[in-house]
């Protein structure tokens, strides 16, 4: 399994930006598609974005499309989530996760086998 640690969360005003990082351990990091999910208080965990193992293909939830960008640096075993034009409704704990395969056709959380501990993002209005 891949061990994952997120960082970069914090408090930001609406319209601002944050970049989340997720550092993975192990030489197998580059083999897996990686995803970001989020969970707001009282809500279920929801898919945000996914990137395939080679970094060539990405998918986003409609709610973040055009504002968030997922990327990865396999040499550093790190995946990123650049978040721009943040809205109060983006407030949540953000989790990165490693998929069980090198590609992901959906954002189904059950397809992801390893999860980080999460990082809090709070967007004030």
TIVO-2410 file (N, C-alpha, C; in nm, 3 decimals):
# residues 125
REC num residu      c1      c2      c3 atome chaine
REC   1      X   0.082  -0.119   0.000     N      A
REC   1      X   0.000   0.000   0.000    CA      A
REC   1      X   0.086   0.125   0.000     C      A
REC   2      X   0.029   0.230  -0.055     N      A
REC   2      X   0.098   0.359  -0.058    CA      A
REC   2      X   0.056   0.439   0.066     C      A
REC   3      X   0.152   0.494   0.135     N      A
REC   3      X   0.124   0.584   0.248    CA      A
REC   3      X   0.116   0.726   0.195     C      A
REC   4      X   0.012   0.800   0.235     N      A
REC   4      X  -0.013   0.932   0.180    CA      A
REC   4      X  -0.026   1.036   0.290     C      A
REC   5      X   0.035   1.153   0.269     N      A
REC   5      X   0.027   1.263   0.366    CA      A
REC   5      X  -0.004   1.392   0.292     C      A
REC   6      X  -0.118   1.452   0.327     N      A
REC   6      X  -0.158   1.578   0.264    CA      A
REC   6      X  -0.104   1.697   0.341     C      A
REC   7      X  -0.089   1.809   0.270     N      A
REC   7      X  -0.049   1.935   0.333    CA      A
REC   7      X  -0.099   2.050   0.246     C      A
REC   8      X  -0.096   2.170   0.300     N      A
REC   8      X  -0.130   2.288   0.222    CA      A
REC   8      X  -0.265   2.348   0.251     C      A
REC   9      X  -0.343   2.283   0.337     N      A
REC   9      X  -0.473   2.339   0.370    CA      A
REC   9      X  -0.460   2.464   0.455     C      A
REC  10      X  -0.573   2.533   0.475     N      A
REC  10      X  -0.571   2.654   0.557    CA      A
REC  10      X  -0.696   2.736   0.538     C      A
REC  11      X  -0.689   2.859   0.586     N      A
REC  11      X  -0.801   2.953   0.577    CA      A
REC  11      X  -0.772   3.054   0.467     C      A
REC  12      X  -0.868   3.075   0.380     N      A
REC  12      X  -0.850   3.169   0.269    CA      A
REC  12      X  -0.983   3.240   0.244     C      A
REC  13      X  -0.975   3.361   0.194     N      A
REC  13      X  -1.097   3.435   0.161    CA      A
REC  13      X  -1.153   3.387   0.027     C      A
REC  14      X  -1.281   3.406   0.011     N      A
REC  14      X  -1.346   3.372  -0.116    CA      A
REC  14      X  -1.275   3.445  -0.230     C      A
REC  15      X  -1.255   3.371  -0.339     N      A
REC  15      X  -1.182   3.425  -0.453    CA      A
REC  15      X  -1.034   3.397  -0.450     C      A
REC  16      X  -0.985   3.351  -0.336     N      A
REC  16      X  -0.843   3.323  -0.321    CA      A
REC  16      X  -0.803   3.187  -0.375     C      A
REC  17      X  -0.676   3.152  -0.351     N      A
REC  17      X  -0.621   3.027  -0.403    CA      A
REC  17      X  -0.545   2.952  -0.295     C      A
REC  18      X  -0.539   2.823  -0.310     N      A
REC  18      X  -0.457   2.735  -0.228    CA      A
REC  18      X  -0.404   2.623  -0.315     C      A
REC  19      X  -0.288   2.569  -0.277     N      A
REC  19      X  -0.238   2.450  -0.344    CA      A
REC  19      X  -0.216   2.341  -0.240     C      A
REC  20      X  -0.285   2.232  -0.258     N      A
REC  20      X  -0.268   2.115  -0.172    CA      A
REC  20      X  -0.163   2.023  -0.232     C      A
REC  21      X  -0.088   1.959  -0.144     N      A
REC  21      X   0.009   1.859  -0.185    CA      A
REC  21      X  -0.020   1.728  -0.115     C      A
REC  22      X   0.014   1.620  -0.180     N      A
REC  22      X  -0.002   1.487  -0.121    CA      A
REC  22      X   0.124   1.408  -0.153     C      A
REC  23      X   0.201   1.381  -0.050     N      A
REC  23      X   0.326   1.307  -0.066    CA      A
REC  23      X   0.303   1.160  -0.041     C      A
REC  24      X   0.350   1.077  -0.134     N      A
REC  24      X   0.333   0.934  -0.120    CA      A
REC  24      X   0.465   0.863  -0.096     C      A
REC  25      X   0.457   0.753  -0.026     N      A
REC  25      X   0.577   0.674   0.000    CA      A
REC  25      X   0.577   0.551  -0.089     C      A
REC  26      X   0.694   0.496  -0.110     N      A
REC  26      X   0.701   0.372  -0.186    CA      A
REC  26      X   0.729   0.394  -0.334     C      A
REC  27      X   0.797   0.295  -0.391     N      A
REC  27      X   0.834   0.306  -0.532    CA      A
REC  27      X   0.718   0.281  -0.626     C      A
REC  28      X   0.605   0.237  -0.571     N      A
REC  28      X   0.491   0.206  -0.658    CA      A
REC  28      X   0.398   0.325  -0.680     C      A
REC  29      X   0.431   0.441  -0.623     N      A
REC  29      X   0.343   0.558  -0.633    CA      A
REC  29      X   0.307   0.587  -0.777     C      A
REC  30      X   0.404   0.582  -0.867     N      A
REC  30      X   0.381   0.619  -1.006    CA      A
REC  30      X   0.295   0.520  -1.082     C      A
REC  31      X   0.266   0.406  -1.022     N      A
REC  31      X   0.186   0.304  -1.089    CA      A
REC  31      X   0.037   0.332  -1.082     C      A
REC  32      X  -0.006   0.417  -0.990     N      A
REC  32      X  -0.147   0.432  -0.959    CA      A
REC  32      X  -0.204   0.567  -1.002     C      A
REC  33      X  -0.327   0.564  -1.046     N      A
REC  33      X  -0.403   0.688  -1.059    CA      A
REC  33      X  -0.422   0.745  -0.919     C      A
REC  34      X  -0.426   0.878  -0.912     N      A
REC  34      X  -0.441   0.945  -0.782    CA      A
REC  34      X  -0.561   1.038  -0.786     C      A
REC  35      X  -0.630   1.047  -0.675     N      A
REC  35      X  -0.749   1.130  -0.671    CA      A
REC  35      X  -0.753   1.220  -0.550     C      A
REC  36      X  -0.835   1.322  -0.560     N      A
REC  36      X  -0.868   1.409  -0.446    CA      A
REC  36      X  -1.019   1.398  -0.421     C      A
REC  37      X  -1.052   1.390  -0.295     N      A
REC  37      X  -1.191   1.389  -0.250    CA      A
REC  37      X  -1.205   1.495  -0.141     C      A
REC  38      X  -1.328   1.528  -0.107     N      A
REC  38      X  -1.349   1.621   0.003    CA      A
REC  38      X  -1.476   1.583   0.079     C      A
REC  39      X  -1.478   1.624   0.204     N      A
REC  39      X  -1.596   1.598   0.287    CA      A
REC  39      X  -1.624   1.720   0.373     C      A
REC  40      X  -1.741   1.777   0.351     N      A
REC  40      X  -1.786   1.892   0.430    CA      A
REC  40      X  -1.865   1.841   0.551     C      A
REC  41      X  -1.875   1.921   0.656     N      A
REC  41      X  -1.948   1.879   0.775    CA      A
REC  41      X  -2.092   1.840   0.742     C      A
REC  42      X  -2.132   1.723   0.788     N      A
REC  42      X  -2.268   1.677   0.766    CA      A
REC  42      X  -2.297   1.626   0.627     C      A
REC  43      X  -2.193   1.617   0.544     N      A
REC  43      X  -2.213   1.569   0.407    CA      A
REC  43      X  -2.127   1.447   0.381     C      A
REC  44      X  -2.162   1.374   0.276     N      A
REC  44      X  -2.084   1.258   0.238    CA      A
REC  44      X  -1.956   1.301   0.164     C      A
REC  45      X  -1.858   1.213   0.166     N      A
REC  45      X  -1.735   1.238   0.092    CA      A
REC  45      X  -1.768   1.242  -0.056     C      A
REC  46      X  -1.710   1.341  -0.127     N      A
REC  46      X  -1.738   1.354  -0.269    CA      A
REC  46      X  -1.610   1.363  -0.350     C      A
REC  47      X  -1.618   1.313  -0.470     N      A
REC  47      X  -1.507   1.315  -0.564    CA      A
REC  47      X  -1.478   1.458  -0.609     C      A
REC  48      X  -1.350   1.490  -0.621     N      A
REC  48      X  -1.308   1.622  -0.670    CA      A
REC  48      X  -1.236   1.609  -0.804     C      A
REC  49      X  -1.131   1.527  -0.809     N      A
REC  49      X  -1.051   1.516  -0.931    CA      A
REC  49      X  -0.969   1.388  -0.927     C      A
REC  50      X  -0.929   1.342  -1.044     N      A
REC  50      X  -0.842   1.225  -1.055    CA      A
REC  50      X  -0.744   1.246  -1.168     C      A
REC  51      X  -0.626   1.188  -1.154     N      A
REC  51      X  -0.523   1.194  -1.258    CA      A
REC  51      X  -0.466   1.055  -1.277     C      A
REC  52      X  -0.450   1.014  -1.401     N      A
REC  52      X  -0.397   0.881  -1.430    CA      A
REC  52      X  -0.249   0.874  -1.394     C      A
REC  53      X  -0.196   0.754  -1.391     N      A
REC  53      X  -0.061   0.733  -1.341    CA      A
REC  53      X   0.045   0.812  -1.417     C      A
REC  54      X   0.030   0.822  -1.547     N      A
REC  54      X   0.129   0.896  -1.626    CA      A
REC  54      X   0.105   1.045  -1.631     C      A
REC  55      X  -0.009   1.088  -1.579     N      A
REC  55      X  -0.040   1.231  -1.573    CA      A
REC  55      X  -0.106   1.286  -1.697     C      A
REC  56      X  -0.134   1.202  -1.796     N      A
REC  56      X  -0.185   1.253  -1.924    CA      A
REC  56      X  -0.334   1.277  -1.924     C      A
REC  57      X  -0.406   1.215  -1.834     N      A
REC  57      X  -0.552   1.224  -1.833    CA      A
REC  57      X  -0.601   1.264  -1.695     C      A
REC  58      X  -0.695   1.359  -1.696     N      A
REC  58      X  -0.754   1.407  -1.571    CA      A
REC  58      X  -0.906   1.419  -1.587     C      A
REC  59      X  -0.975   1.405  -1.477     N      A
REC  59      X  -1.119   1.426  -1.473    CA      A
REC  59      X  -1.152   1.507  -1.348     C      A
REC  60      X  -1.258   1.587  -1.359     N      A
REC  60      X  -1.298   1.673  -1.249    CA      A
REC  60      X  -1.448   1.663  -1.223     C      A
REC  61      X  -1.484   1.689  -1.099     N      A
REC  61      X  -1.625   1.707  -1.067    CA      A
REC  61      X  -1.672   1.836  -1.132     C      A
REC  62      X  -1.798   1.841  -1.171     N      A
REC  62      X  -1.851   1.961  -1.236    CA      A
REC  62      X  -1.838   2.083  -1.147     C      A
REC  63      X  -1.847   2.062  -1.017     N      A
REC  63      X  -1.846   2.175  -0.923    CA      A
REC  63      X  -1.710   2.246  -0.917     C      A
REC  64      X  -1.604   2.181  -0.962     N      A
REC  64      X  -1.470   2.242  -0.954    CA      A
REC  64      X  -1.407   2.262  -1.091     C      A
REC  65      X  -1.471   2.214  -1.194     N      A
REC  65      X  -1.415   2.222  -1.328    CA      A
REC  65      X  -1.390   2.368  -1.367     C      A
REC  66      X  -1.270   2.395  -1.418     N      A
REC  66      X  -1.233   2.530  -1.456    CA      A
REC  66      X  -1.171   2.611  -1.344     C      A
REC  67      X  -1.180   2.561  -1.221     N      A
REC  67      X  -1.122   2.632  -1.106    CA      A
REC  67      X  -1.009   2.554  -1.041     C      A
REC  68      X  -1.019   2.423  -1.041     N      A
REC  68      X  -0.918   2.336  -0.978    CA      A
REC  68      X  -0.837   2.265  -1.087     C      A
REC  69      X  -0.710   2.239  -1.055     N      A
REC  69      X  -0.624   2.163  -1.145    CA      A
REC  69      X  -0.547   2.059  -1.066     C      A
REC  70      X  -0.557   1.934  -1.108     N      A
REC  70      X  -0.481   1.827  -1.047    CA      A
REC  70      X  -0.358   1.800  -1.132     C      A
REC  71      X  -0.246   1.773  -1.067     N      A
REC  71      X  -0.122   1.741  -1.137    CA      A
REC  71      X  -0.039   1.649  -1.049     C      A
REC  72      X   0.064   1.592  -1.106     N      A
REC  72      X   0.151   1.503  -1.029    CA      A
REC  72      X   0.294   1.512  -1.076     C      A
REC  73      X   0.384   1.483  -0.985     N      A
REC  73      X   0.527   1.475  -1.015    CA      A
REC  73      X   0.572   1.339  -0.963     C      A
REC  74      X   0.582   1.242  -1.052     N      A
REC  74      X   0.615   1.106  -1.009    CA      A
REC  74      X   0.758   1.096  -0.956     C      A
REC  75      X   0.845   1.184  -1.002     N      A
REC  75      X   0.983   1.183  -0.952    CA      A
REC  75      X   0.987   1.221  -0.804     C      A
REC  76      X   0.887   1.299  -0.761     N      A
REC  76      X   0.879   1.342  -0.621    CA      A
REC  76      X   0.771   1.266  -0.544     C      A
REC  77      X   0.707   1.169  -0.609     N      A
REC  77      X   0.598   1.095  -0.544    CA      A
REC  77      X   0.493   1.188  -0.486     C      A
REC  78      X   0.455   1.290  -0.560     N      A
REC  78      X   0.363   1.391  -0.509    CA      A
REC  78      X   0.254   1.423  -0.610     C      A
REC  79      X   0.134   1.440  -0.559     N      A
REC  79      X   0.022   1.486  -0.640    CA      A
REC  79      X  -0.026   1.618  -0.580     C      A
REC  80      X  -0.071   1.707  -0.667     N      A
REC  80      X  -0.110   1.842  -0.625    CA      A
REC  80      X  -0.255   1.870  -0.663     C      A
REC  81      X  -0.313   1.964  -0.592     N      A
REC  81      X  -0.444   2.017  -0.630    CA      A
REC  81      X  -0.437   2.169  -0.617     C      A
REC  82      X  -0.428   2.236  -0.732     N      A
REC  82      X  -0.430   2.382  -0.734    CA      A
REC  82      X  -0.575   2.427  -0.735     C      A
REC  83      X  -0.612   2.507  -0.637     N      A
REC  83      X  -0.750   2.551  -0.622    CA      A
REC  83      X  -0.756   2.703  -0.635     C      A
REC  84      X  -0.822   2.749  -0.738     N      A
REC  84      X  -0.837   2.893  -0.763    CA      A
REC  84      X  -0.984   2.932  -0.752     C      A
REC  85      X  -1.007   3.061  -0.741     N      A
REC  85      X  -1.145   3.115  -0.732    CA      A
REC  85      X  -1.226   3.039  -0.628     C      A
REC  86      X  -1.170   3.022  -0.512     N      A
REC  86      X  -1.234   2.943  -0.408    CA      A
REC  86      X  -1.364   3.008  -0.359     C      A
REC  87      X  -1.458   2.921  -0.326     N      A
REC  87      X  -1.590   2.963  -0.279    CA      A
REC  87      X  -1.613   2.907  -0.139     C      A
REC  88      X  -1.700   2.970  -0.061     N      A
REC  88      X  -1.730   2.915   0.072    CA      A
REC  88      X  -1.776   2.769   0.067     C      A
REC  89      X  -1.845   2.731  -0.039     N      A
REC  89      X  -1.891   2.592  -0.049    CA      A
REC  89      X  -1.780   2.493  -0.078     C      A
REC  90      X  -1.659   2.542  -0.100     N      A
REC  90      X  -1.543   2.453  -0.114    CA      A
REC  90      X  -1.486   2.413   0.022     C      A
REC  91      X  -1.539   2.472   0.128     N      A
REC  91      X  -1.491   2.439   0.262    CA      A
REC  91      X  -1.516   2.292   0.293     C      A
REC  92      X  -1.410   2.222   0.331     N      A
REC  92      X  -1.419   2.078   0.357    CA      A
REC  92      X  -1.282   2.027   0.402     C      A
REC  93      X  -1.281   1.904   0.447     N      A
REC  93      X  -1.155   1.832   0.464    CA      A
REC  93      X  -1.125   1.764   0.331     C      A
REC  94      X  -1.004   1.787   0.281     N      A
REC  94      X  -0.964   1.732   0.152    CA      A
REC  94      X  -0.871   1.613   0.174     C      A
REC  95      X  -0.901   1.505   0.101     N      A
REC  95      X  -0.825   1.382   0.112    CA      A
REC  95      X  -0.766   1.344  -0.023     C      A
REC  96      X  -0.643   1.297  -0.022     N      A
REC  96      X  -0.592   1.236  -0.144    CA      A
REC  96      X  -0.599   1.084  -0.128     C      A
REC  97      X  -0.605   1.016  -0.240     N      A
REC  97      X  -0.621   0.871  -0.238    CA      A
REC  97      X  -0.555   0.809  -0.359     C      A
REC  98      X  -0.503   0.689  -0.340     N      A
REC  98      X  -0.441   0.614  -0.448    CA      A
REC  98      X  -0.540   0.512  -0.502     C      A
REC  99      X  -0.560   0.515  -0.633     N      A
REC  99      X  -0.651   0.419  -0.698    CA      A
REC  99      X  -0.586   0.281  -0.700     C      A
REC 100      X  -0.668   0.180  -0.720     N      A
REC 100      X  -0.616   0.044  -0.727    CA      A
REC 100      X  -0.554   0.012  -0.864     C      A
REC 101      X  -0.577   0.100  -0.961     N      A
REC 101      X  -0.524   0.081  -1.096    CA      A
REC 101      X  -0.453   0.207  -1.143     C      A
REC 102      X  -0.394   0.197  -1.262     N      A
REC 102      X  -0.320   0.311  -1.318    CA      A
REC 102      X  -0.413   0.413  -1.384     C      A
REC 103      X  -0.539   0.375  -1.401     N      A
REC 103      X  -0.634   0.463  -1.464    CA      A
REC 103      X  -0.764   0.457  -1.385     C      A
REC 104      X  -0.846   0.558  -1.403     N      A
REC 104      X  -0.973   0.563  -1.331    CA      A
REC 104      X  -1.077   0.623  -1.423     C      A
REC 105      X  -1.183   0.549  -1.447     N      A
REC 105      X  -1.289   0.598  -1.535    CA      A
REC 105      X  -1.402   0.665  -1.457     C      A
REC 106      X  -1.401   0.647  -1.326     N      A
REC 106      X  -1.501   0.711  -1.241    CA      A
REC 106      X  -1.435   0.761  -1.114     C      A
REC 107      X  -1.509   0.838  -1.038     N      A
REC 107      X  -1.461   0.886  -0.909    CA      A
REC 107      X  -1.519   0.807  -0.794     C      A
REC 108      X  -1.542   0.679  -0.814     N      A
REC 108      X  -1.597   0.593  -0.710    CA      A
REC 108      X  -1.494   0.571  -0.601     C      A
REC 109      X  -1.525   0.615  -0.481     N      A
REC 109      X  -1.429   0.606  -0.370    CA      A
REC 109      X  -1.390   0.463  -0.338     C      A
REC 110      X  -1.475   0.368  -0.367     N      A
REC 110      X  -1.443   0.228  -0.335    CA      A
REC 110      X  -1.332   0.173  -0.424     C      A
REC 111      X  -1.299   0.243  -0.532     N      A
REC 111      X  -1.190   0.201  -0.620    CA      A
REC 111      X  -1.054   0.249  -0.571     C      A
REC 112      X  -1.053   0.327  -0.465     N      A
REC 112      X  -0.928   0.383  -0.412    CA      A
REC 112      X  -0.890   0.307  -0.286     C      A
REC 113      X  -0.767   0.254  -0.284     N      A
REC 113      X  -0.730   0.164  -0.175    CA      A
REC 113      X  -0.652   0.226  -0.062     C      A
REC 114      X  -0.588   0.339  -0.085     N      A
REC 114      X  -0.509   0.404   0.019    CA      A
REC 114      X  -0.551   0.550   0.030     C      A
REC 115      X  -0.561   0.598   0.156     N      A
REC 115      X  -0.609   0.734   0.180    CA      A
REC 115      X  -0.515   0.807   0.276     C      A
REC 116      X  -0.506   0.938   0.257     N      A
REC 116      X  -0.434   1.022   0.351    CA      A
REC 116      X  -0.524   1.058   0.468     C      A
REC 117      X  -0.469   1.135   0.561     N      A
REC 117      X  -0.543   1.170   0.683    CA      A
REC 117      X  -0.632   1.292   0.663     C      A
REC 118      X  -0.612   1.365   0.555     N      A
REC 118      X  -0.694   1.481   0.525    CA      A
REC 118      X  -0.631   1.612   0.569     C      A
REC 119      X  -0.668   1.719   0.500     N      A
REC 119      X  -0.624   1.854   0.536    CA      A
REC 119      X  -0.743   1.948   0.523     C      A
REC 120      X  -0.759   2.035   0.621     N      A
REC 120      X  -0.876   2.122   0.627    CA      A
REC 120      X  -0.857   2.243   0.536     C      A
REC 121      X  -0.959   2.271   0.456     N      A
REC 121      X  -0.964   2.393   0.376    CA      A
REC 121      X  -1.089   2.470   0.418     C      A
REC 122      X  -1.070   2.595   0.458     N      A
REC 122      X  -1.181   2.679   0.499    CA      A
REC 122      X  -1.180   2.806   0.416     C      A
REC 123      X  -1.292   2.833   0.351     N      A
REC 123      X  -1.305   2.951   0.266    CA      A
REC 123      X  -1.407   3.045   0.330     C      A
REC 124      X  -1.363   3.163   0.366     N      A
REC 124      X  -1.451   3.259   0.431    CA      A
REC 124      X  -1.513   3.352   0.326     C      A
REC 125      X  -1.635   3.394   0.356     N      A
REC 125      X  -1.707   3.480   0.261    CA      A
REC 125      X  -1.681   3.628   0.288     C      A
***
